[in-house]
């Protein structure tokens, strides 16, 4: 009996971009928020997205941030004191995929400060942040 391996096209790495975790709020904003407790370590998660077009990379990062914030909310945290992310854009023929790793330091604050988009989101696709 002879076994054969179907040839499958591998995923090609188109680009990789990363932002190390940076502070989300300045000192004045932190005082106004009244931070009561901070998670003991960084929280991170990796998400895999099939993209309709390469321009969806930014949306994937925003979605990953929102999902991680939901996970933090399950542990009773409601803000991120620092945030960072990395994106690997993959291509196989006409299909596009993104692997997004989002990292943040959750905390619980009595009053939430302004909401914002992930840091340095403009790095993706050379577009401005929403």
KEKE-3310 file (N, C-alpha, C; in steps of 0.2 Angstrom, whole numbers, plus 5000, padded with zeros to 4 digits):
npx = (5004:5003:5006:5001:5005:4994:4997:4998:4996:5007:5004:5009:5019:5015:5016:5023:5019:5021:5017:5024:5018:5011:5008:4991:4984:4987:4995:4986:4974:4973:4972:4959:4951:4951:4958:4956:4960:4973:4977:4987:4997:5002:4989:4985:4980:4979:4972:4964:4960:4950:4951:4942:4947:4964:4964:4956:4964:4966:4953:4953:4962:4956:4944:4950:4955:4943:4938:4947:4945:4932:4935:4943:4933:4925:4933:4931:4937:4939:4946:4960:4977:4989:4993:4996:5000:5002:5003:5002:5001:4994:4995:4987:4986:4972:4966:4966:4973:4974:4984:4982:4989:4985:4989:4988:4986:4975:4963:4953:4943:4934:4928:4927:4938:4940:4936:4946:4955:4965:4983:4994:4988:4987:4998:4995:4992:4995:4985:4975:4971:4954)
npy = (4994:5011:5026:5043:5061:5074:5089:5104:5121:5132:5145:5161:5173:5190:5202:5208:5216:5225:5232:5236:5235:5250:5264:5268:5278:5295:5302:5312:5308:5295:5298:5304:5293:5285:5272:5256:5243:5232:5220:5206:5203:5204:5202:5192:5187:5176:5178:5172:5177:5176:5186:5197:5206:5213:5226:5224:5222:5232:5232:5219:5220:5229:5222:5211:5218:5222:5209:5204:5214:5210:5198:5202:5209:5198:5194:5205:5217:5233:5242:5245:5248:5248:5244:5233:5226:5213:5209:5197:5196:5185:5176:5165:5161:5169:5171:5178:5180:5184:5184:5189:5195:5201:5211:5216:5226:5224:5233:5239:5252:5265:5276:5277:5282:5291:5282:5273:5269:5255:5257:5266:5262:5267:5262:5251:5247:5260:5270:5282:5283:5277)
npz = (5000:4996:5003:5001:5002:5002:4993:5001:5000:5009:5022:5019:5026:5026:5033:5049:5063:5078:5094:5109:5126:5132:5143:5146:5151:5157:5172:5178:5174:5179:5193:5193:5189:5200:5204:5210:5212:5204:5192:5195:5185:5168:5156:5142:5126:5111:5096:5081:5065:5050:5036:5026:5018:5016:5022:5034:5045:5055:5061:5066:5076:5085:5088:5095:5106:5112:5115:5124:5134:5138:5144:5154:5161:5166:5177:5185:5182:5174:5166:5156:5161:5154:5137:5123:5107:5094:5077:5065:5048:5037:5021:5009:4994:4988:5000:5016:5032:5050:5064:5080:5094:5109:5123:5139:5155:5166:5177:5191:5191:5199:5193:5176:5163:5148:5133:5121:5106:5102:5106:5094:5082:5070:5063:5056:5039:5036:5039:5047:5065:5070)
capx = (5000:5007:5002:5003:5003:4991:5001:4994:5000:5008:5002:5014:5019:5015:5019:5022:5019:5020:5018:5025:5013:5012:5003:4985:4982:4992:4994:4980:4968:4973:4969:4952:4948:4951:4960:4955:4964:4976:4978:4994:5001:4999:4984:4986:4977:4980:4966:4965:4954:4950:4950:4939:4952:4969:4962:4953:4969:4964:4947:4954:4965:4951:4940:4954:4955:4937:4937:4951:4942:4927:4938:4945:4927:4923:4937:4929:4941:4935:4950:4967:4982:4994:4991:5001:4998:5006:4999:5005:4996:4996:4991:4987:4982:4968:4964:4970:4972:4978:4985:4983:4990:4984:4992:4985:4986:4968:4963:4946:4942:4927:4925:4931:4940:4939:4938:4950:4957:4972:4989:4998:4984:4989:5004:4992:4989:4996:4979:4974:4966:4947)
capy = (5000:5017:5032:5050:5067:5080:5095:5110:5128:5135:5152:5166:5179:5196:5207:5207:5223:5225:5238:5234:5238:5256:5266:5270:5285:5299:5303:5315:5303:5289:5300:5305:5287:5281:5264:5252:5237:5231:5213:5205:5202:5206:5197:5192:5181:5176:5177:5171:5180:5176:5193:5198:5210:5215:5232:5222:5221:5236:5230:5213:5222:5232:5216:5207:5222:5221:5203:5204:5218:5206:5193:5205:5210:5192:5194:5211:5223:5237:5246:5243:5253:5248:5240:5232:5221:5211:5206:5193:5195:5179:5175:5159:5162:5175:5171:5182:5178:5188:5182:5195:5194:5207:5211:5222:5226:5226:5236:5241:5259:5267:5280:5275:5288:5291:5276:5275:5264:5252:5261:5266:5258:5269:5258:5246:5250:5267:5274:5286:5279:5280)
capz = (5000:4995:5005:4998:5005:4998:4994:5003:5000:5016:5023:5018:5030:5023:5037:5056:5067:5085:5099:5116:5131:5134:5147:5143:5154:5161:5179:5180:5172:5184:5199:5192:5189:5207:5203:5217:5212:5198:5191:5197:5180:5161:5153:5135:5122:5104:5092:5074:5061:5043:5034:5019:5014:5020:5026:5040:5050:5061:5064:5070:5083:5089:5090:5100:5112:5115:5118:5131:5140:5141:5148:5161:5165:5170:5183:5188:5180:5169:5162:5155:5162:5149:5132:5117:5103:5089:5072:5059:5042:5033:5015:5006:4988:4989:5007:5021:5039:5054:5071:5084:5101:5113:5130:5143:5162:5169:5183:5192:5193:5201:5187:5170:5160:5141:5130:5116:5102:5104:5104:5088:5077:5063:5060:5051:5033:5035:5040:5054:5070:5070)
cpx = (5004:5003:5005:5001:5000:4996:4996:4999:5001:5005:5009:5014:5020:5018:5018:5023:5018:5021:5018:5020:5016:5007:4997:4983:4988:4991:4988:4974:4967:4970:4962:4948:4947:4952:4960:4959:4967:4978:4985:4999:4998:4994:4985:4982:4978:4973:4968:4959:4955:4948:4947:4943:4958:4968:4958:4957:4967:4958:4948:4958:4960:4946:4944:4955:4949:4935:4941:4948:4936:4929:4940:4939:4924:4927:4936:4934:4938:4939:4957:4972:4987:4991:4996:4998:5003:5001:5003:5000:4999:4992:4992:4983:4978:4965:4969:4968:4976:4978:4986:4984:4990:4986:4990:4986:4980:4968:4955:4947:4935:4924:4930:4932:4938:4940:4942:4951:4963:4978:4992:4994:4985:4995:5001:4989:4990:4990:4979:4970:4959:4945)
cpy = (5006:5023:5039:5055:5072:5086:5101:5116:5130:5142:5156:5171:5185:5201:5205:5214:5222:5231:5235:5238:5245:5259:5269:5277:5289:5299:5306:5311:5298:5292:5301:5298:5283:5274:5261:5246:5236:5223:5212:5204:5205:5200:5198:5186:5182:5174:5176:5173:5178:5183:5193:5202:5212:5221:5230:5221:5225:5234:5223:5215:5225:5227:5212:5211:5221:5215:5202:5208:5214:5201:5196:5207:5204:5191:5201:5216:5226:5242:5243:5249:5253:5243:5239:5226:5219:5208:5203:5193:5190:5179:5168:5160:5169:5176:5175:5180:5183:5185:5188:5193:5201:5206:5217:5221:5228:5229:5237:5248:5261:5271:5279:5282:5287:5284:5278:5268:5261:5257:5260:5261:5260:5266:5253:5249:5257:5272:5277:5282:5282:5284)
cpz = (5000:4998:5002:5002:5000:4999:4995:5002:5007:5016:5023:5023:5026:5026:5044:5059:5074:5089:5106:5120:5133:5139:5143:5145:5157:5168:5182:5179:5177:5191:5199:5192:5195:5206:5210:5217:5205:5198:5192:5192:5173:5159:5146:5132:5115:5101:5084:5070:5053:5040:5027:5015:5019:5024:5032:5046:5056:5065:5068:5077:5087:5092:5096:5106:5116:5118:5124:5136:5142:5145:5155:5165:5169:5176:5187:5188:5174:5165:5161:5156:5157:5143:5126:5113:5097:5084:5067:5054:5038:5026:5012:4999:4989:4996:5011:5028:5044:5061:5075:5091:5105:5120:5133:5151:5165:5176:5184:5194:5194:5195:5181:5166:5152:5138:5123:5111:5104:5102:5098:5083:5070:5060:5055:5045:5032:5035:5047:5058:5069:5075)
residu = (UNK:UNK:UNK:UNK:UNK:UNK:UNK:UNK:UNK:UNK:UNK:UNK:UNK:UNK:UNK:UNK:UNK:UNK:UNK:UNK:UNK:UNK:UNK:UNK:UNK:UNK:UNK:UNK:UNK:UNK:UNK:UNK:UNK:UNK:UNK:UNK:UNK:UNK:UNK:UNK:UNK:UNK:UNK:UNK:UNK:UNK:UNK:UNK:UNK:UNK:UNK:UNK:UNK:UNK:UNK:UNK:UNK:UNK:UNK:UNK:UNK:UNK:UNK:UNK:UNK:UNK:UNK:UNK:UNK:UNK:UNK:UNK:UNK:UNK:UNK:UNK:UNK:UNK:UNK:UNK:UNK:UNK:UNK:UNK:UNK:UNK:UNK:UNK:UNK:UNK:UNK:UNK:UNK:UNK:UNK:UNK:UNK:UNK:UNK:UNK:UNK:UNK:UNK:UNK:UNK:UNK:UNK:UNK:UNK:UNK:UNK:UNK:UNK:UNK:UNK:UNK:UNK:UNK:UNK:UNK:UNK:UNK:UNK:UNK:UNK:UNK:UNK:UNK:UNK:UNK)
# end
